[in-house]
Amino acid sequence: MEQNMLNCPFVAHLYNNIADISLKGTVIPTGSGYYKPSLKKINGEWKITTHRIYHDLTFAFPGK
């Protein structure tokens, strides 16, 4: 069986728009990290065997 691992970075954002039609607003990064799923090829198809999430930043809760 073939095995592989992905390393997929992500950044989560909070967006606060001043008005519905306005282009102005605030974008605040609330977290970042990596998805690291382990994959196995079974019967010609890649299947996820584990899915781990590693965070680079502590969780941020705006307004708290």
PDB file with one MODEL, atoms N, CA, C and O in Angstrom:
MODEL        1
ATOM      1  N   MET A   1       0.827  -1.185   0.000  1.00  0.00           N
ATOM      2  CA  MET A   1       0.000   0.000   0.000  1.00  0.00           C
ATOM      3  C   MET A   1       0.873   1.251   0.000  1.00  0.00           C
ATOM      4  O   MET A   1       1.822   1.362   0.777  1.00  0.00           O
ATOM      5  N   GLU A   2       0.542   2.181  -0.874  1.00  0.00           N
ATOM      6  CA  GLU A   2       1.248   3.459  -0.886  1.00  0.00           C
ATOM      7  C   GLU A   2       0.733   4.342   0.244  1.00  0.00           C
ATOM      8  O   GLU A   2      -0.452   4.323   0.577  1.00  0.00           O
ATOM      9  N   GLN A   3       1.647   5.117   0.828  1.00  0.00           N
ATOM     10  CA  GLN A   3       1.268   6.059   1.885  1.00  0.00           C
ATOM     11  C   GLN A   3       1.856   7.425   1.565  1.00  0.00           C
ATOM     12  O   GLN A   3       2.898   7.528   0.917  1.00  0.00           O
ATOM     13  N   ASN A   4       1.185   8.461   2.020  1.00  0.00           N
ATOM     14  CA  ASN A   4       1.653   9.815   1.791  1.00  0.00           C
ATOM     15  C   ASN A   4       1.106  10.725   2.876  1.00  0.00           C
ATOM     16  O   ASN A   4       0.215  10.333   3.629  1.00  0.00           O
ATOM     17  N   MET A   5       1.643  11.955   2.960  1.00  0.00           N
ATOM     18  CA  MET A   5       1.159  12.933   3.933  1.00  0.00           C
ATOM     19  C   MET A   5       1.109  14.294   3.259  1.00  0.00           C
ATOM     20  O   MET A   5       2.012  14.646   2.500  1.00  0.00           O
ATOM     21  N   LEU A   6       0.066  15.056   3.529  1.00  0.00           N
ATOM     22  CA  LEU A   6      -0.060  16.423   3.027  1.00  0.00           C
ATOM     23  C   LEU A   6       0.282  17.403   4.138  1.00  0.00           C
ATOM     24  O   LEU A   6       0.168  17.083   5.321  1.00  0.00           O
ATOM     25  N   ASN A   7       0.700  18.596   3.746  1.00  0.00           N
ATOM     26  CA  ASN A   7       0.979  19.669   4.692  1.00  0.00           C
ATOM     27  C   ASN A   7       0.306  20.910   4.129  1.00  0.00           C
ATOM     28  O   ASN A   7       0.864  21.569   3.252  1.00  0.00           O
ATOM     29  N   CYS A   8      -0.884  21.240   4.618  1.00  0.00           N
ATOM     30  CA  CYS A   8      -1.707  22.314   4.059  1.00  0.00           C
ATOM     31  C   CYS A   8      -1.853  23.455   5.060  1.00  0.00           C
ATOM     32  O   CYS A   8      -2.550  23.299   6.063  1.00  0.00           O
ATOM     33  N   PRO A   9      -1.207  24.610   4.811  1.00  0.00           N
ATOM     34  CA  PRO A   9      -1.344  25.738   5.736  1.00  0.00           C
ATOM     35  C   PRO A   9      -2.703  26.417   5.608  1.00  0.00           C
ATOM     36  O   PRO A   9      -3.332  26.372   4.551  1.00  0.00           O
ATOM     37  N   PHE A  10      -3.150  27.046   6.696  1.00  0.00           N
ATOM     38  CA  PHE A  10      -4.392  27.811   6.663  1.00  0.00           C
ATOM     39  C   PHE A  10      -4.271  29.026   7.571  1.00  0.00           C
ATOM     40  O   PHE A  10      -3.469  29.038   8.504  1.00  0.00           O
ATOM     41  N   VAL A  11      -5.074  30.046   7.288  1.00  0.00           N
ATOM     42  CA  VAL A  11      -5.224  31.222   8.146  1.00  0.00           C
ATOM     43  C   VAL A  11      -6.713  31.505   8.246  1.00  0.00           C
ATOM     44  O   VAL A  11      -7.395  31.612   7.226  1.00  0.00           O
ATOM     45  N   ALA A  12      -7.219  31.625   9.458  1.00  0.00           N
ATOM     46  CA  ALA A  12      -8.631  31.958   9.683  1.00  0.00           C
ATOM     47  C   ALA A  12      -8.734  33.448   9.963  1.00  0.00           C
ATOM     48  O   ALA A  12      -7.923  34.008  10.701  1.00  0.00           O
ATOM     49  N   HIS A  13      -9.742  34.091   9.365  1.00  0.00           N
ATOM     50  CA  HIS A  13      -9.928  35.537   9.519  1.00  0.00           C
ATOM     51  C   HIS A  13     -11.322  35.857  10.017  1.00  0.00           C
ATOM     52  O   HIS A  13     -12.277  35.121   9.769  1.00  0.00           O
ATOM     53  N   LEU A  14     -11.415  36.968  10.722  1.00  0.00           N
ATOM     54  CA  LEU A  14     -12.698  37.551  11.108  1.00  0.00           C
ATOM     55  C   LEU A  14     -12.816  38.847  10.325  1.00  0.00           C
ATOM     56  O   LEU A  14     -11.905  39.674  10.349  1.00  0.00           O
ATOM     57  N   TYR A  15     -13.934  39.029   9.631  1.00  0.00           N
ATOM     58  CA  TYR A  15     -14.138  40.227   8.819  1.00  0.00           C
ATOM     59  C   TYR A  15     -15.315  41.004   9.368  1.00  0.00           C
ATOM     60  O   TYR A  15     -16.402  40.454   9.542  1.00  0.00           O
ATOM     61  N   ASN A  16     -15.102  42.284   9.643  1.00  0.00           N
ATOM     62  CA  ASN A  16     -16.146  43.147  10.178  1.00  0.00           C
ATOM     63  C   ASN A  16     -16.372  44.280   9.188  1.00  0.00           C
ATOM     64  O   ASN A  16     -15.552  45.194   9.093  1.00  0.00           O
ATOM     65  N   ASN A  17     -17.470  44.231   8.456  1.00  0.00           N
ATOM     66  CA  ASN A  17     -17.781  45.239   7.452  1.00  0.00           C
ATOM     67  C   ASN A  17     -18.580  46.367   8.091  1.00  0.00           C
ATOM     68  O   ASN A  17     -19.506  46.118   8.863  1.00  0.00           O
ATOM     69  N   ILE A  18     -18.223  47.607   7.769  1.00  0.00           N
ATOM     70  CA  ILE A  18     -18.908  48.768   8.336  1.00  0.00           C
ATOM     71  C   ILE A  18     -20.334  48.886   7.798  1.00  0.00           C
ATOM     72  O   ILE A  18     -21.256  49.172   8.563  1.00  0.00           O
ATOM     73  N   ALA A  19     -20.526  48.675   6.515  1.00  0.00           N
ATOM     74  CA  ALA A  19     -21.856  48.739   5.897  1.00  0.00           C
ATOM     75  C   ALA A  19     -21.942  47.645   4.844  1.00  0.00           C
ATOM     76  O   ALA A  19     -20.921  47.199   4.320  1.00  0.00           O
ATOM     77  N   ASP A  20     -23.149  47.217   4.536  1.00  0.00           N
ATOM     78  CA  ASP A  20     -23.335  46.111   3.600  1.00  0.00           C
ATOM     79  C   ASP A  20     -22.729  46.387   2.228  1.00  0.00           C
ATOM     80  O   ASP A  20     -22.209  45.468   1.596  1.00  0.00           O
ATOM     81  N   ILE A  21     -22.785  47.635   1.753  1.00  0.00           N
ATOM     82  CA  ILE A  21     -22.284  47.934   0.411  1.00  0.00           C
ATOM     83  C   ILE A  21     -20.901  48.582   0.431  1.00  0.00           C
ATOM     84  O   ILE A  21     -20.373  48.931  -0.625  1.00  0.00           O
ATOM     85  N   SER A  22     -20.318  48.745   1.590  1.00  0.00           N
ATOM     86  CA  SER A  22     -19.019  49.400   1.720  1.00  0.00           C
ATOM     87  C   SER A  22     -17.886  48.417   1.456  1.00  0.00           C
ATOM     88  O   SER A  22     -18.003  47.221   1.723  1.00  0.00           O
ATOM     89  N   LEU A  23     -16.797  48.941   0.932  1.00  0.00           N
ATOM     90  CA  LEU A  23     -15.598  48.126   0.756  1.00  0.00           C
ATOM     91  C   LEU A  23     -14.653  48.264   1.941  1.00  0.00           C
ATOM     92  O   LEU A  23     -13.625  47.591   2.007  1.00  0.00           O
ATOM     93  N   LYS A  24     -15.008  49.141   2.877  1.00  0.00           N
ATOM     94  CA  LYS A  24     -14.175  49.345   4.059  1.00  0.00           C
ATOM     95  C   LYS A  24     -14.591  48.368   5.150  1.00  0.00           C
ATOM     96  O   LYS A  24     -15.763  48.010   5.272  1.00  0.00           O
ATOM     97  N   GLY A  25     -13.653  47.965   5.906  1.00  0.00           N
ATOM     98  CA  GLY A  25     -13.929  47.045   7.004  1.00  0.00           C
ATOM     99  C   GLY A  25     -12.634  46.658   7.683  1.00  0.00           C
ATOM    100  O   GLY A  25     -11.576  47.210   7.382  1.00  0.00           O
ATOM    101  N   THR A  26     -12.715  45.727   8.583  1.00  0.00           N
ATOM    102  CA  THR A  26     -11.560  45.270   9.332  1.00  0.00           C
ATOM    103  C   THR A  26     -11.406  43.770   9.140  1.00  0.00           C
ATOM    104  O   THR A  26     -12.368  43.015   9.275  1.00  0.00           O
ATOM    105  N   VAL A  27     -10.201  43.349   8.827  1.00  0.00           N
ATOM    106  CA  VAL A  27      -9.893  41.927   8.706  1.00  0.00           C
ATOM    107  C   VAL A  27      -8.896  41.591   9.807  1.00  0.00           C
ATOM    108  O   VAL A  27      -7.810  42.167   9.869  1.00  0.00           O
ATOM    109  N   ILE A  28      -9.272  40.658  10.674  1.00  0.00           N
ATOM    110  CA  ILE A  28      -8.436  40.292  11.815  1.00  0.00           C
ATOM    111  C   ILE A  28      -8.096  38.804  11.723  1.00  0.00           C
ATOM    112  O   ILE A  28      -9.004  37.973  11.723  1.00  0.00           O
ATOM    113  N   PRO A  29      -6.798  38.442  11.643  1.00  0.00           N
ATOM    114  CA  PRO A  29      -6.458  37.022  11.679  1.00  0.00           C
ATOM    115  C   PRO A  29      -6.735  36.462  13.072  1.00  0.00           C
ATOM    116  O   PRO A  29      -6.283  37.023  14.071  1.00  0.00           O
ATOM    117  N   THR A  30      -7.463  35.376  13.137  1.00  0.00           N
ATOM    118  CA  THR A  30      -7.825  34.792  14.428  1.00  0.00           C
ATOM    119  C   THR A  30      -7.104  33.477  14.705  1.00  0.00           C
ATOM    120  O   THR A  30      -7.163  32.965  15.823  1.00  0.00           O
ATOM    121  N   GLY A  31      -6.434  32.933  13.717  1.00  0.00           N
ATOM    122  CA  GLY A  31      -5.708  31.695  13.937  1.00  0.00           C
ATOM    123  C   GLY A  31      -4.997  31.257  12.676  1.00  0.00           C
ATOM    124  O   GLY A  31      -5.381  31.647  11.573  1.00  0.00           O
ATOM    125  N   SER A  32      -3.962  30.447  12.833  1.00  0.00           N
ATOM    126  CA  SER A  32      -3.266  29.883  11.681  1.00  0.00           C
ATOM    127  C   SER A  32      -2.658  28.553  12.095  1.00  0.00           C
ATOM    128  O   SER A  32      -2.503  28.256  13.280  1.00  0.00           O
ATOM    129  N   GLY A  33      -2.325  27.772  11.099  1.00  0.00           N
ATOM    130  CA  GLY A  33      -1.729  26.482  11.383  1.00  0.00           C
ATOM    131  C   GLY A  33      -1.646  25.628  10.138  1.00  0.00           C
ATOM    132  O   GLY A  33      -1.562  26.141   9.023  1.00  0.00           O
ATOM    133  N   TYR A  34      -1.669  24.317  10.335  1.00  0.00           N
ATOM    134  CA  TYR A  34      -1.510  23.366   9.247  1.00  0.00           C
ATOM    135  C   TYR A  34      -2.463  22.199   9.434  1.00  0.00           C
ATOM    136  O   TYR A  34      -2.674  21.720  10.548  1.00  0.00           O
ATOM    137  N   TYR A  35      -3.036  21.748   8.322  1.00  0.00           N
ATOM    138  CA  TYR A  35      -3.718  20.461   8.280  1.00  0.00           C
ATOM    139  C   TYR A  35      -2.679  19.452   7.829  1.00  0.00           C
ATOM    140  O   TYR A  35      -1.959  19.694   6.861  1.00  0.00           O
ATOM    141  N   LYS A  36      -2.593  18.319   8.520  1.00  0.00           N
ATOM    142  CA  LYS A  36      -1.631  17.285   8.139  1.00  0.00           C
ATOM    143  C   LYS A  36      -2.322  15.922   8.076  1.00  0.00           C
ATOM    144  O   LYS A  36      -2.171  15.101   8.980  1.00  0.00           O
ATOM    145  N   PRO A  37      -3.076  15.688   7.008  1.00  0.00           N
ATOM    146  CA  PRO A  37      -3.710  14.381   6.881  1.00  0.00           C
ATOM    147  C   PRO A  37      -2.713  13.324   6.389  1.00  0.00           C
ATOM    148  O   PRO A  37      -1.843  13.611   5.567  1.00  0.00           O
ATOM    149  N   SER A  38      -2.854  12.121   6.898  1.00  0.00           N
ATOM    150  CA  SER A  38      -2.105  10.970   6.404  1.00  0.00           C
ATOM    151  C   SER A  38      -3.005  10.226   5.434  1.00  0.00           C
ATOM    152  O   SER A  38      -4.197  10.049   5.684  1.00  0.00           O
ATOM    153  N   LEU A  39      -2.420   9.789   4.319  1.00  0.00           N
ATOM    154  CA  LEU A  39      -3.194   9.145   3.264  1.00  0.00           C
ATOM    155  C   LEU A  39      -2.654   7.756   2.964  1.00  0.00           C
ATOM    156  O   LEU A  39      -1.455   7.508   3.086  1.00  0.00           O
ATOM    157  N   LYS A  40      -3.544   6.852   2.569  1.00  0.00           N
ATOM    158  CA  LYS A  40      -3.166   5.528   2.079  1.00  0.00           C
ATOM    159  C   LYS A  40      -3.918   5.271   0.787  1.00  0.00           C
ATOM    160  O   LYS A  40      -5.094   5.613   0.659  1.00  0.00           O
ATOM    161  N   LYS A  41      -3.228   4.667  -0.170  1.00  0.00           N
ATOM    162  CA  LYS A  41      -3.867   4.306  -1.427  1.00  0.00           C
ATOM    163  C   LYS A  41      -4.429   2.897  -1.282  1.00  0.00           C
ATOM    164  O   LYS A  41      -3.687   1.928  -1.125  1.00  0.00           O
ATOM    165  N   ILE A  42      -5.750   2.803  -1.338  1.00  0.00           N
ATOM    166  CA  ILE A  42      -6.445   1.529  -1.162  1.00  0.00           C
ATOM    167  C   ILE A  42      -7.295   1.286  -2.404  1.00  0.00           C
ATOM    168  O   ILE A  42      -8.165   2.091  -2.735  1.00  0.00           O
ATOM    169  N   ASN A  43      -7.040   0.178  -3.085  1.00  0.00           N
ATOM    170  CA  ASN A  43      -7.766  -0.176  -4.314  1.00  0.00           C
ATOM    171  C   ASN A  43      -7.755   0.961  -5.329  1.00  0.00           C
ATOM    172  O   ASN A  43      -8.769   1.232  -5.972  1.00  0.00           O
ATOM    173  N   GLY A  44      -6.602   1.629  -5.475  1.00  0.00           N
ATOM    174  CA  GLY A  44      -6.450   2.684  -6.469  1.00  0.00           C
ATOM    175  C   GLY A  44      -6.990   4.043  -6.065  1.00  0.00           C
ATOM    176  O   GLY A  44      -6.924   4.982  -6.858  1.00  0.00           O
ATOM    177  N   GLU A  45      -7.527   4.181  -4.847  1.00  0.00           N
ATOM    178  CA  GLU A  45      -8.071   5.456  -4.382  1.00  0.00           C
ATOM    179  C   GLU A  45      -7.355   5.894  -3.112  1.00  0.00           C
ATOM    180  O   GLU A  45      -7.070   5.078  -2.235  1.00  0.00           O
ATOM    181  N   TRP A  46      -7.063   7.211  -3.020  1.00  0.00           N
ATOM    182  CA  TRP A  46      -6.439   7.751  -1.818  1.00  0.00           C
ATOM    183  C   TRP A  46      -7.497   7.960  -0.745  1.00  0.00           C
ATOM    184  O   TRP A  46      -8.534   8.575  -0.991  1.00  0.00           O
ATOM    185  N   LYS A  47      -7.225   7.442   0.442  1.00  0.00           N
ATOM    186  CA  LYS A  47      -8.134   7.564   1.588  1.00  0.00           C
ATOM    187  C   LYS A  47      -7.398   8.248   2.740  1.00  0.00           C
ATOM    188  O   LYS A  47      -6.218   7.986   2.972  1.00  0.00           O
ATOM    189  N   ILE A  48      -8.101   9.126   3.459  1.00  0.00           N
ATOM    190  CA  ILE A  48      -7.523   9.781   4.632  1.00  0.00           C
ATOM    191  C   ILE A  48      -7.582   8.804   5.805  1.00  0.00           C
ATOM    192  O   ILE A  48      -8.650   8.296   6.146  1.00  0.00           O
ATOM    193  N   THR A  49      -6.416   8.543   6.423  1.00  0.00           N
ATOM    194  CA  THR A  49      -6.380   7.625   7.566  1.00  0.00           C
ATOM    195  C   THR A  49      -6.341   8.382   8.893  1.00  0.00           C
ATOM    196  O   THR A  49      -6.917   7.930   9.882  1.00  0.00           O
ATOM    197  N   THR A  50      -5.668   9.528   8.918  1.00  0.00           N
ATOM    198  CA  THR A  50      -5.702  10.421  10.083  1.00  0.00           C
ATOM    199  C   THR A  50      -5.751  11.855   9.570  1.00  0.00           C
ATOM    200  O   THR A  50      -5.262  12.148   8.479  1.00  0.00           O
ATOM    201  N   HIS A  51      -6.340  12.739  10.356  1.00  0.00           N
ATOM    202  CA  HIS A  51      -6.412  14.156   9.975  1.00  0.00           C
ATOM    203  C   HIS A  51      -6.080  14.976  11.211  1.00  0.00           C
ATOM    204  O   HIS A  51      -6.895  15.105  12.126  1.00  0.00           O
ATOM    205  N   ARG A  52      -4.872  15.528  11.226  1.00  0.00           N
ATOM    206  CA  ARG A  52      -4.419  16.297  12.385  1.00  0.00           C
ATOM    207  C   ARG A  52      -4.377  17.775  12.034  1.00  0.00           C
ATOM    208  O   ARG A  52      -4.060  18.150  10.905  1.00  0.00           O
ATOM    209  N   ILE A  53      -4.699  18.608  13.014  1.00  0.00           N
ATOM    210  CA  ILE A  53      -4.677  20.053  12.842  1.00  0.00           C
ATOM    211  C   ILE A  53      -3.718  20.628  13.878  1.00  0.00           C
ATOM    212  O   ILE A  53      -3.893  20.427  15.080  1.00  0.00           O
ATOM    213  N   TYR A  54      -2.710  21.342  13.404  1.00  0.00           N
ATOM    214  CA  TYR A  54      -1.720  21.975  14.271  1.00  0.00           C
ATOM    215  C   TYR A  54      -1.902  23.487  14.185  1.00  0.00           C
ATOM    216  O   TYR A  54      -1.884  24.050  13.091  1.00  0.00           O
ATOM    217  N   HIS A  55      -2.074  24.145  15.321  1.00  0.00           N
ATOM    218  CA  HIS A  55      -2.269  25.592  15.363  1.00  0.00           C
ATOM    219  C   HIS A  55      -0.952  26.287  15.690  1.00  0.00           C
ATOM    220  O   HIS A  55      -0.226  25.871  16.593  1.00  0.00           O
ATOM    221  N   ASP A  56      -0.647  27.368  14.934  1.00  0.00           N
ATOM    222  CA  ASP A  56       0.549  28.175  15.187  1.00  0.00           C
ATOM    223  C   ASP A  56       0.296  29.245  16.238  1.00  0.00           C
ATOM    224  O   ASP A  56       1.182  29.572  17.027  1.00  0.00           O
ATOM    225  N   LEU A  57      -0.908  29.785  16.245  1.00  0.00           N
ATOM    226  CA  LEU A  57      -1.261  30.862  17.166  1.00  0.00           C
ATOM    227  C   LEU A  57      -2.235  30.340  18.210  1.00  0.00           C
ATOM    228  O   LEU A  57      -2.947  29.363  17.979  1.00  0.00           O
ATOM    229  N   THR A  58      -2.258  30.990  19.340  1.00  0.00           N
ATOM    230  CA  THR A  58      -3.284  30.650  20.320  1.00  0.00           C
ATOM    231  C   THR A  58      -4.628  31.130  19.791  1.00  0.00           C
ATOM    232  O   THR A  58      -4.678  32.015  18.937  1.00  0.00           O
ATOM    233  N   PHE A  59      -5.696  30.565  20.280  1.00  0.00           N
ATOM    234  CA  PHE A  59      -7.020  30.981  19.851  1.00  0.00           C
ATOM    235  C   PHE A  59      -7.268  32.417  20.286  1.00  0.00           C
ATOM    236  O   PHE A  59      -6.971  32.787  21.422  1.00  0.00           O
ATOM    237  N   ALA A  60      -7.805  33.213  19.394  1.00  0.00           N
ATOM    238  CA  ALA A  60      -8.109  34.616  19.692  1.00  0.00           C
ATOM    239  C   ALA A  60      -9.615  34.811  19.659  1.00  0.00           C
ATOM    240  O   ALA A  60     -10.280  34.418  18.701  1.00  0.00           O
ATOM    241  N   PHE A  61     -10.139  35.410  20.693  1.00  0.00           N
ATOM    242  CA  PHE A  61     -11.565  35.691  20.773  1.00  0.00           C
ATOM    243  C   PHE A  61     -11.739  37.199  20.842  1.00  0.00           C
ATOM    244  O   PHE A  61     -11.603  37.784  21.916  1.00  0.00           O
ATOM    245  N   PRO A  62     -12.039  37.846  19.710  1.00  0.00           N
ATOM    246  CA  PRO A  62     -12.162  39.306  19.697  1.00  0.00           C
ATOM    247  C   PRO A  62     -13.180  39.802  20.723  1.00  0.00           C
ATOM    248  O   PRO A  62     -14.246  39.212  20.903  1.00  0.00           O
ATOM    249  N   GLY A  63     -12.827  40.892  21.384  1.00  0.00           N
ATOM    250  CA  GLY A  63     -13.731  41.497  22.351  1.00  0.00           C
ATOM    251  C   GLY A  63     -13.683  40.870  23.724  1.00  0.00           C
ATOM    252  O   GLY A  63     -14.448  41.264  24.603  1.00  0.00           O
ATOM    253  N   LYS A  64     -12.799  39.897  23.935  1.00  0.00           N
ATOM    254  CA  LYS A  64     -12.706  39.246  25.249  1.00  0.00           C
ATOM    255  C   LYS A  64     -11.303  39.373  25.785  1.00  0.00           C
ATOM    256  O   LYS A  64     -11.015  38.892  26.881  1.00  0.00           O
TER     257      LYS A  64
ENDMDL
END
